[in-house]
Amino acid sequence: MRTKLRKTYNNLIKITAVILSVYFLYDQLIYEKDLSSITYIFTNFNYSFLSGVLLSLTILLIPVNMLLESIKWKFLISKLEKVSIWNSLKAVLTGITVSMIMPNRVGDYLGRVFILKKADRLQAVLSTILGSLAQLLTTVIFGLISIAFIYPEYISISGNINSWLYVGTIILIVLVIAVSIFAFLNFSVVAGILKKISGRYADKIEKYSSVFSWYNNSELLKVLMISMLRYIVFSLQFFLILRLFEVPVSYPVSMMLVSVVYIFLALIPTIALTEIGVRGSVSLFVFQHHFEKIGLWNQEMAVMVVSASTLLWLFNIILPAVTGTLFIFNLRFFRKNNGN
C-alpha cells in the first residue's frame, strides 16, 4: 500500500511540475509576447554565409555549456553518489526546468538532487551550492576585472584625486578577488565554524556541515576552473550573437561589457522567466553607455542589443528548460527509506 501511495505521489508531483513549467513558458513566451524584440531577426536580419556560421557556432556551444555544468556537478556529487555523465546532464536540464518557476534559480538544486537514487538530498543540495558559488565567484572575478577597465569611461582619471581614486579602486578589486578565491579554496573552514557556533546542536548539523570539508583545495580549484571555462563559453556565445546582429564590437570589448552585464544580473533577484526583461534592460544600459561615448549609439543598435540578449536567453535557458521537461519523470520525490 505504501509503495502504491509513494508511486502515486511521485507521479502527481511530476505531472504538476511539467504542467506548471509548460504554463509559465506559454504565459511568458506566447501570451505575454515578451519575445517581441526577437522579431528583429525575422524582419531586418541580413542572412549571409557569415551569419549562418555565427549562428551555427552559437548553437553548437549550447551543449558544450550544458556539458561543462554536468561535468562539474558529477564531480561534486561523486562524494555522495556515483552518477554517469548522462544522468548528470539530465539532472542539470531538469534543474533548469524546475527553476523556471522559482526565484533566483532555487529550483535548480531541487531539480538535480531528486534524480539521485540513494544520496542524502540535503547533503546533495549543499554540494550543488558549492558549484553555484564557484560560478558566482567566476562572475564576480570577471565582472570586477572588467569594471577596472571600463572605470575610465565613467569617471575621468586625468586629475590627481581621480587618478588616486582609480588606483585605490584597482587595489580594492585585486584584494576582493584574492580574498574571495582564498576563501572559496578554503571553504572547509566553514564546517568548523558552523560546528562551533551551533552549540548543543553541533552533533545534529555535523552530518550536513561536514559536506564543506569533503573537498580539498585542489578539488575546489578544479571546480572553479570548470566554472571559468563555462563562463568563457556563454560569454563567447553572447559575442557571437552580437556579431550576428552586426553590433560593431570586438571580442575584448564585448567580453568586458558582457562581464559587467553578468555581474549586475548576479546582484538582481529574478525568476528565470522574468530574466528576459531584466537581461534586456541591463544589457541596454551597459552597451548604451559605452557606444554613446564613441558616438555609435542609435535606436537600431538598441534593438540589436536587446535582441541579442533575448536570443541568448532563449538558447541557454528556455531551450534547456524545454528539454528538461522530458526528464522530469525520472525524478524520485519519495523513496523507499522515506528518510530523504
C-alpha positions as CSV (number, residue, x, y, z in Angstrom):
1,M,0.0,0.0,0.0
2,R,2.8,2.4,0.9
3,T,4.6,1.6,-2.3
4,K,1.5,2.3,-4.3
5,L,0.9,5.6,-2.5
6,R,4.6,6.6,-3.0
7,K,4.3,6.0,-6.7
8,T,1.1,7.9,-6.9
9,Y,2.5,10.9,-5.1
10,N,5.7,10.8,-7.2
11,N,3.6,10.8,-10.4
12,L,1.3,13.6,-9.2
13,I,4.3,15.9,-8.3
14,K,6.0,15.1,-11.7
15,I,2.8,15.9,-13.7
16,T,2.3,19.1,-11.7
17,A,5.9,20.2,-12.3
18,V,5.5,19.6,-16.0
19,I,2.2,21.5,-16.2
20,L,3.5,24.5,-14.3
21,S,6.6,24.7,-16.4
22,V,4.7,24.5,-19.7
23,Y,2.2,27.0,-18.4
24,F,4.8,29.6,-17.4
25,L,6.6,29.1,-20.7
26,Y,3.4,29.7,-22.6
27,D,2.3,32.6,-20.4
28,Q,5.6,34.5,-20.8
29,L,6.6,33.5,-24.3
30,I,3.3,33.4,-26.2
31,Y,0.6,35.1,-24.2
32,E,2.6,38.0,-22.8
33,K,4.6,38.3,-26.0
34,D,7.8,39.1,-24.2
35,L,9.8,38.0,-27.2
36,S,8.7,40.9,-29.4
37,S,12.2,42.2,-29.6
38,I,13.3,39.0,-31.3
39,T,11.1,39.8,-34.3
40,Y,14.1,41.8,-35.5
41,I,15.8,38.6,-36.6
42,F,13.0,37.9,-39.0
43,T,12.3,41.4,-40.3
44,N,15.7,43.2,-40.5
45,F,18.2,40.4,-40.2
46,N,20.7,40.1,-43.1
47,Y,21.1,36.4,-43.9
48,S,24.5,35.5,-45.2
49,F,27.2,32.8,-45.1
50,L,28.9,34.6,-42.2
51,S,25.6,34.9,-40.2
52,G,25.0,31.2,-40.8
53,V,28.4,30.4,-39.4
54,L,27.9,32.6,-36.3
55,L,24.5,31.1,-35.6
56,S,25.8,27.6,-36.0
57,L,28.7,28.2,-33.7
58,T,26.4,29.7,-31.1
59,I,24.1,26.7,-31.2
60,L,27.0,24.2,-31.1
61,L,28.2,25.9,-27.9
62,I,24.8,25.2,-26.1
63,P,25.6,21.5,-25.4
64,V,29.2,22.5,-24.5
65,N,27.8,24.9,-21.9
66,M,25.5,22.2,-20.5
67,L,28.1,19.5,-20.6
68,L,30.6,21.6,-18.6
69,E,28.0,22.2,-15.9
70,S,27.2,18.5,-15.9
71,I,30.9,17.6,-15.5
72,K,31.1,20.0,-12.6
73,W,28.1,18.6,-10.9
74,K,29.1,15.0,-11.5
75,F,32.4,15.7,-9.9
76,L,30.9,17.4,-6.8
77,I,28.2,14.8,-6.3
78,S,30.6,11.9,-6.6
79,K,31.4,12.3,-2.9
80,L,27.8,11.2,-2.3
81,E,26.8,9.0,-5.2
82,K,28.4,7.9,-8.5
83,V,26.4,9.2,-11.4
84,S,27.1,8.9,-15.1
85,I,27.7,12.0,-17.2
86,W,24.3,11.3,-19.0
87,N,22.4,11.2,-15.7
88,S,24.3,14.3,-14.6
89,L,23.3,16.1,-17.8
90,K,19.6,15.1,-17.2
91,A,19.9,16.4,-13.7
92,V,21.2,19.8,-14.9
93,L,18.5,20.1,-17.6
94,T,15.8,19.1,-15.1
95,G,17.1,21.6,-12.6
96,I,16.8,24.4,-15.2
97,T,13.2,23.3,-15.8
98,V,12.2,23.4,-12.2
99,S,14.0,26.7,-11.6
100,M,11.7,28.4,-14.2
101,I,9.0,29.0,-11.5
102,M,11.3,29.7,-8.5
103,P,13.2,32.9,-7.6
104,N,17.0,33.1,-8.3
105,R,17.1,29.5,-9.7
106,V,16.5,27.9,-6.3
107,G,14.6,25.1,-8.1
108,D,17.9,24.2,-9.8
109,Y,19.1,22.5,-6.7
110,L,15.8,20.6,-6.1
111,G,15.5,19.5,-9.8
112,R,19.0,18.0,-9.6
113,V,19.0,16.2,-6.3
114,F,15.7,14.4,-6.9
115,I,17.4,12.4,-9.7
116,L,19.7,10.7,-7.1
117,K,18.9,7.2,-6.0
118,K,20.5,6.9,-2.6
119,A,22.3,10.0,-1.6
120,D,21.1,12.3,1.2
121,R,19.3,15.1,-0.5
122,L,20.2,17.9,1.8
123,Q,23.9,16.9,1.6
124,A,23.5,16.9,-2.2
125,V,22.0,20.4,-2.2
126,L,24.9,21.6,-0.2
127,S,27.4,20.1,-2.6
128,T,25.4,21.6,-5.5
129,I,25.6,25.0,-3.8
130,L,29.4,24.8,-3.8
131,G,29.2,24.6,-7.6
132,S,26.9,27.6,-7.7
133,L,29.3,29.5,-5.5
134,A,32.1,28.7,-7.9
135,Q,30.0,30.1,-10.8
136,L,29.1,33.2,-8.8
137,L,32.7,33.7,-7.9
138,T,33.7,33.5,-11.5
139,T,31.1,36.1,-12.4
140,V,32.4,38.4,-9.7
141,I,36.1,37.9,-10.8
142,F,35.4,38.6,-14.5
143,G,33.0,41.4,-13.6
144,L,35.4,43.3,-11.3
145,I,38.3,43.0,-13.7
146,S,36.0,44.4,-16.5
147,I,34.9,47.2,-14.2
148,A,38.5,48.1,-13.7
149,F,38.9,48.5,-17.4
150,I,35.6,50.3,-18.0
151,Y,36.0,52.6,-15.0
152,P,37.7,55.5,-17.0
153,E,34.6,55.6,-19.2
154,Y,32.5,56.8,-16.2
155,I,35.0,58.9,-14.3
156,S,37.9,60.8,-15.7
157,I,41.2,59.8,-14.2
158,S,43.2,62.8,-15.6
159,G,43.1,64.7,-12.3
160,N,45.3,63.9,-9.2
161,I,42.4,63.0,-7.0
162,N,40.6,60.9,-9.6
163,S,43.8,59.1,-10.6
164,W,44.5,58.2,-7.0
165,L,40.8,57.1,-6.6
166,Y,41.3,54.9,-9.7
167,V,44.4,53.3,-8.2
168,G,42.6,52.7,-5.0
169,T,39.8,51.1,-6.8
170,I,42.2,48.8,-8.7
171,I,43.9,47.8,-5.4
172,L,40.5,47.2,-3.8
173,I,39.4,45.0,-6.7
174,V,42.6,42.9,-6.5
175,L,42.1,42.5,-2.8
176,V,38.5,41.4,-3.2
177,I,39.3,38.9,-5.9
178,A,42.3,37.5,-3.9
179,V,40.3,37.2,-0.7
180,S,37.3,35.7,-2.5
181,I,39.4,33.0,-4.2
182,F,41.3,32.2,-1.0
183,A,38.0,31.9,0.9
184,F,36.5,29.6,-1.7
185,L,39.5,27.3,-1.9
186,N,39.5,27.0,1.9
187,F,35.7,26.6,2.2
188,S,36.3,23.6,4.5
189,V,36.8,26.1,7.3
190,V,33.0,26.8,7.2
191,A,32.4,23.3,8.5
192,G,34.4,24.1,11.6
193,I,32.8,27.5,12.1
194,L,29.3,26.0,11.8
195,K,30.2,23.4,14.4
196,K,31.5,26.0,16.9
197,I,28.5,28.3,16.6
198,S,25.9,25.6,16.6
199,G,26.4,24.8,20.3
200,R,24.3,22.0,21.6
201,Y,23.0,21.3,18.1
202,A,26.5,20.6,16.8
203,D,26.0,16.8,16.6
204,K,22.8,17.2,14.7
205,I,24.1,19.5,12.0
206,E,27.6,17.9,11.7
207,K,26.2,15.4,9.2
208,Y,25.5,18.4,6.9
209,S,28.1,20.9,7.8
210,S,30.8,18.2,7.2
211,V,29.9,18.4,3.4
212,F,32.1,21.5,3.2
213,S,35.1,19.7,4.5
214,W,34.9,16.9,1.8
215,Y,36.6,18.9,-0.8
216,N,40.3,19.9,-0.6
217,N,41.9,22.9,-2.2
218,S,42.9,21.2,-5.5
219,E,39.3,19.8,-5.9
220,L,37.7,23.2,-5.3
221,L,40.3,24.8,-7.7
222,K,39.2,22.2,-10.3
223,V,35.5,23.2,-9.8
224,L,36.5,26.9,-10.1
225,M,38.4,26.2,-13.4
226,I,35.4,24.4,-14.9
227,S,33.2,27.3,-13.9
228,M,35.6,29.8,-15.6
229,L,35.7,27.7,-18.7
230,R,31.9,27.6,-18.8
231,Y,31.8,31.4,-18.2
232,I,34.0,31.9,-21.3
233,V,31.7,29.6,-23.3
234,F,28.5,31.5,-22.7
235,S,30.3,34.9,-22.9
236,L,31.6,33.8,-26.3
237,Q,28.0,32.9,-27.3
238,F,26.9,36.5,-26.4
239,F,29.7,37.9,-28.6
240,L,28.8,35.7,-31.5
241,I,25.2,36.7,-31.3
242,L,26.2,40.4,-31.1
243,R,28.2,39.9,-34.3
244,L,25.2,38.0,-35.7
245,F,23.1,41.2,-35.2
246,E,26.0,43.3,-36.7
247,V,26.8,45.1,-33.4
248,P,30.2,46.7,-34.1
249,V,32.1,45.3,-31.1
250,S,35.4,43.4,-30.8
251,Y,35.8,40.3,-28.7
252,P,37.9,42.0,-25.9
253,V,35.4,44.9,-25.6
254,S,32.5,42.5,-25.8
255,M,34.0,40.4,-23.0
256,M,34.3,43.4,-20.8
257,L,30.8,44.7,-21.4
258,V,29.2,41.3,-21.1
259,S,31.1,40.7,-17.9
260,V,29.6,43.9,-16.4
261,V,26.2,42.8,-17.6
262,Y,26.6,39.4,-15.8
263,I,27.8,40.8,-12.5
264,F,24.8,43.2,-12.5
265,L,22.5,40.3,-13.2
266,A,24.0,38.3,-10.4
267,L,23.0,41.0,-8.0
268,I,19.4,41.4,-9.1
269,P,16.9,38.9,-7.7
270,T,14.8,37.4,-10.5
271,I,12.7,34.4,-11.6
272,A,14.2,32.7,-14.6
273,L,11.2,33.5,-16.8
274,T,11.3,37.2,-15.9
275,E,15.0,37.4,-16.7
276,I,14.2,38.3,-20.3
277,G,13.2,41.8,-19.3
278,V,16.0,42.2,-16.7
279,R,18.7,40.9,-19.1
280,G,17.5,43.2,-21.9
281,S,17.4,46.3,-19.6
282,V,20.8,45.7,-18.1
283,S,22.4,44.9,-21.4
284,L,20.8,48.0,-22.9
285,F,22.2,50.2,-20.1
286,V,25.7,48.9,-20.2
287,F,26.1,48.8,-24.0
288,Q,24.3,52.2,-24.5
289,H,26.7,54.0,-22.2
290,H,29.8,52.5,-24.0
291,F,28.6,53.2,-27.5
292,E,27.3,56.7,-26.7
293,K,30.9,57.5,-25.6
294,I,32.2,56.6,-29.0
295,G,29.3,58.1,-30.9
296,L,27.9,54.9,-32.4
297,W,24.7,54.5,-30.4
298,N,21.3,54.7,-32.1
299,Q,17.8,53.2,-31.9
300,E,18.6,50.4,-34.3
301,M,21.6,49.3,-32.2
302,A,19.4,49.3,-29.1
303,V,17.1,46.8,-30.8
304,M,20.0,44.7,-31.9
305,V,21.5,44.5,-28.3
306,V,18.2,43.6,-26.7
307,S,17.5,41.1,-29.5
308,A,21.0,39.5,-28.9
309,S,20.3,39.3,-25.2
310,T,16.9,37.7,-25.8
311,L,18.2,35.2,-28.2
312,L,21.0,34.1,-25.8
313,W,18.3,33.7,-23.1
314,L,16.3,31.5,-25.4
315,F,19.3,29.3,-26.2
316,N,20.8,28.9,-22.7
317,I,17.6,29.0,-20.5
318,I,14.5,28.3,-22.5
319,L,15.8,25.6,-24.8
320,P,17.4,23.6,-22.0
321,A,14.3,24.1,-19.8
322,V,12.0,22.7,-22.6
323,T,14.4,19.7,-23.0
324,G,14.4,19.2,-19.2
325,T,10.7,18.6,-19.1
326,L,11.4,15.3,-20.9
327,F,13.4,14.1,-17.9
328,I,11.1,15.2,-15.0
329,F,9.5,11.8,-14.9
330,N,13.0,10.4,-13.9
331,L,12.8,12.3,-10.6
332,R,12.2,10.4,-7.3
333,F,10.4,12.7,-4.9
334,F,9.6,9.8,-2.5
335,R,11.9,6.9,-1.9
336,K,11.6,3.6,0.0
337,N,13.5,4.7,3.0
338,N,11.5,8.0,3.2
339,G,14.4,9.5,5.0
340,N,15.3,12.0,2.4
